[in-house]
């Protein structure tokens, strides 16, 4: 199958060649966000963003990664990285019909009580309005990840309800809530929120992110590119996965969907086979809040995205099956397959030995189903 490199409309859900990416990125500039904020909050948001960047640099001891380790230079400069109509053109060039789109810097870094005081809710709502205006160009193809910080769960319910009316299909929560001052997601204070999200059919997204362990490693990492520190955070998502499952959150909310974004696939079967299911089978651990094995909750309610990982794809497919694996382009980051996503997909699915019917699920149908674009 040849890569699509023209600006013809990408094949849609009715086509056998439909591609849906579960992870790509947009740079919402300060100007794009402040245009949706009251005058009194515009400068406050800009200053909060500057302070976040200053703190981020301080945590890294001033070290900055090589620009080519952060993003694909051509993709980063593509107009589709900034503007919604251009985004659709970039997707058409790549043959991708729809994408789940994340901000380059999530609201959990900037729109917090720590940086914005009592104005954090109003600024976060304005940030979400900026996302909604971007998505409004085509609410099916541009499935933007709206931002939620449940410091106040009652307010968070109202915000999700408001966003659902604007077409939200998914929300992004920080994967390490304690690092931004939130309680862990098994805390019962969130239960009313989880119930509301479940009822609305909105999917929760935990995207790979930096955390304190990574910053500590950056300071000790002897490699020039900090390859150790930058390569390990995905494994720390094991904690996030376990905290959703083992305390019984998914048992109590069997319709809640949680997708992990950019965790990579190859290590996940081992996590469940040895660390979770394995310990239960051996009889050494008991989890009284669970009626199923941890892997069964993952298969029923969770999922994971990937970019180019033929062997990991095979392992995950063999262990979990095809129904909770989600392909992505990761535009415009270094691992992006843009603008030759079809070629890259064909290559790795052939290497993984996955049948065409199940490939279709992974590159298209799973995302269409999960994000409410088909039954």
N, C-alpha and C positions, 0 to 999 in steps of 0.2 A: 504494500500500500504506500503510495507516494505521499511525501509531506506536502501540505497545502501552504503555499507561499503567496497566494494572491489575496486580494481584498474581497473576494466573493463571500457571501454569507456562509458561516460555518454550518456544517450539517447539524440539523436539530434532532430532537428526540425521536422523530419518525424515521430517521435514517440509521442504517446499520453502522455508519461511520461516526455517530455522535460521540463527542468527547466532553466530559464535564470535569473540571479541575476543582478539587476540594481545598485548594490552598494556593492563593496568589496574593500579591500585595499592592497597595496603593500608598503614595505619599500624600497625605492630607497636609497641605502647607498651612502655616499659621494664618495666612490670608483667607484660605478656604474655611477654616474653623471660625476665626474671629468675625467673619461676615454673618455668622449665625448667632453671635453673642450680643447681649446688651452692651451699650457703649462703655458702661462702667467696668465691664469685665474683660474687655478686649485686651488691654495692656496687662491685666493681671494674668490672663492665660499665657501671653507671650513671655512674661517674666517667669512664670512657673515652668514653662518649657525650657527656658534658659537654665533655670536652677536645676532641673532634672539632669540636663546634659552636663552641667558642672559637677554634680554629685557622681554621675556615671563615670566621668573622666577621673575623678578622685578615687573612686573604688578600684579603677584599673591602674592606679599610680601614674596616670597620664599616658599610658601606653595606648596606641591606636593600631588596630589591625591594618594590614595592607588592603588598599581599596578593592583589589580583585578578590580578596577573601570575603568581602561584604556583599558584593553584587556583581552581576554581569554588566559591564560598562555600557554596552550597546542597549541592553534591555532597560537599564536604569534611566538612560537619557531618552528612551522612547516616550512620545507624548502620552501613550496609554498608561504610563506610570502615574499620571497626574490628573487626567481629565476624562470624564465618563464616556463621551462620544468617541474620543480617541482610544479609550480602553476597548470598546467594542470593535474598533478597526483592528487593534492589535490582536484581539482574540480571533477575529476572522482570518487574519494573516496566518495564525497558528492552527486554524481549523478547530478551535475550541468553542463550543456553543455557550457554555455557562461556566461561571467560576464563583467559588466562595472567596471573598476578598477581605483581607485583613489590613489594618493600618500598619505602616512601617513602625510606628511607635504607638503602642496601645495606650488607652486612657488610664490604665492602672499605673502608668509611669508619671502621669502629669495631673490628672483630674482627681486628686486625692485630698482628704482633709489636711494632710501634712503640708501640702504645697498651696492649697487654695482656701484653707480655713472653712468657714461656714458656707462659702460660695461653691463648694465642690459639686453639689447636686445640680445647681443651675448650669455650671460650666459643662458637666458631663452630659446633661440633656442637650446643650447646644452642640457639643461634639457629636452626639448621636444624630442631631438634626443635619449636621454637615454630611454625615454618612448617608442619611436618608435622601438628601438632595442628590447625592452622587448616584445612589441606587435607583432613584426615580426615573432616570433615563430609560431603564429597562429592568423592572423589578424581578423578572424571571432570570435573565442572563447575569445580572450583577447582584449576586446574593451576598451582600455585605455583612460582615460580622459586627453586629452592634455591641457596644461596650457596656458592661455592667460591673459595678462595684457595690456589693451588698452590705456596706457598713450599716445601713438602715434597711432591714429586709422589707418592712412595710412600704417604704418609698420605692424599693427595687421592684416590688410587684406592680406598683402603679406605672413605673417607667417601662417595664416589659409590656404591660397592657397598651401603653401609649405607642410603643414601637411596633407592636403587632398591628395596630391600626394603620401604621405607615408601611406595612408590608414586610416586617422583619420575619425571617425564617430561622435565624440563629443568633446566639449571643456569645460573646467571648468573655470568659472569666479567667483571671490570672491563675496559672497552674500551681503556684506556690503562695496561697493566700496569706499565710502568716508573715511573709516577707513584706507585704504592703499594709500590715496591721489588721488583716481580717482573721476571723476564726476559721478553723478548718471546716471543710464542707460537710463533715458528718455531724456538726453541731446542730442540735435540735432547733436552735433559733432560726435556722434556714428552712425548716420543714414546710412552712406555709408557702414560701417562695418556690420550693421545688414542686409542690403540688400545683401551683399556678402555672409554672412553666410546662409541666407535664400536661395539664389540661389544655393549654394553648397549642401544644404540639411543636414547641420551639426547641431546637437542638442546642445543647451546651457544647462549646468548643474550648478545649484547653490547649493552647498553642505553646510549643516549646519556647522557653524564655530563659534569660540569664537569671542566675540567683547568687546568693552569697557564696556558695561553694565555688562557683565558677570564678568569681572575682578574687577569692582567696588563692585559687590555683593559678590565675594569671600572674600573680605576684611571685609565685615559686617556679613557674613553668620555664625550663631552660631553653625551649625551642624559640627560634626567632619569631615564628608566626603564632606562638602560643597554641600549638596544635593539640596539646594535651587538654588544656582548659576549654578550648572551643569545641573539642570533639566529644566531651563526656556528658554535657547537660541532659542529653536525651535519656540516659540511663537513670537519671534522678527522677524522671517522670514515673518510675516504678512506685515511688511513694504516693504520688497523686492517684495512680490507678488503684493502689491498695486502699487508700483512704476513702475512695468512693465505694469500694466493694465490701471490704471486710467488716466495717461497723454496721452494715445493713442498709445503707441509703438506697441502693438499687432494689433491694428486697422490699423496702417500704414504698418505693415509687417505681413499679414495674414498667411504666410507660415513659420514664425519663430516658432521654438519649444523651450520651456523652461521647464526643469524638475527640481523640488526641491527634494533634496536628504536628507533623514533623518529628515523631518519636523514632522513626525508622522501624522496620518490621522484624528483622532477623532475630533479635533477642527476646521478643515477646513470647513465643512459644515456650522458651526455657523458663521465663518468669512464672508462667502458669503451671507448666509441667512439673517443675522442681520446687519452686518456692511457695506456691499457693495450693494448687490441687494436690501436689505431691505430698505435702506435709499432712493434709487431711487424710489422704489415702493411707499413709503410714500410721495414722492414729495419734501423732504427737501433738497436734493442735486441734482445738475445737473452737468453732465460731458459732455461738448459739443464735445469732441473728440471721443466719443464712439457712435457706432451705435447698439451695443449689450449690454446686461447685463454683468456685470463682470464675473458672473459664466459661461456665454456662451463662453467667451474668454478662461477661464480656461479649459473648456471641449474641446474646439477646438484646443488649442495650448499648453496647459500646462499639468503637471502631477506631481505626488508625489510618492516617494518610502516609503516602510515600512518594518519592520522586523516581530515581533510577536505582534499583536494588534487586536485580534478577534473583540472586540466591535467597535474600531475605523474603522476597515476594513468594518464592516457592515454599519456603519454610512456613510462612504465615498461612498461605493457601492450604497446604497440607494439614495444618493443625486446626485452623479456625474455619476453613471453607471460604467461599467467595463473597459472602453476604455482608461482611463488615470491614472490608478493605477498600480504601478510597485512593484512587490515583490523583496526582496533582502535578502542575507545572512549576510551582514555586517561583513564578515570575515576580520580580526580576533578579532573584538571588543567584549565587554562583551555580547551584545545582539545576537551574532552570533548563527545561527542554525547549523553551521558546526560541525561535519560531519553527522548530521541527518536531513538535510534540508527537505527531502521529508516527513518524519514523522511529523516534525513541521508544514509544510504547510498543510498537510492533517488535522491535529488537529485543526488549527485555521480556515481553510475554512469550515470545518464541523460545528464548533461553530458559525461561521458567517452566516451559511445557504446559501452559495453561490452555484449556480448550476455549475455542472462540466464544461459546455461549457464556462461560464464566468470565472471560475477558470483558465482554460487553457489560456485565454487572459491575465490574471493578472500575472501568473507565467511564461509565455513564450511569447505569440504572440505579446503583446503590445511592449515589448522590441525589438523583431525581426523586427517589422514594424518600430518603431521609429528610430532604429539605422541602418536601411537600409539592413537588412538581409533577408527580404521578402517584397513583395509588399503590 
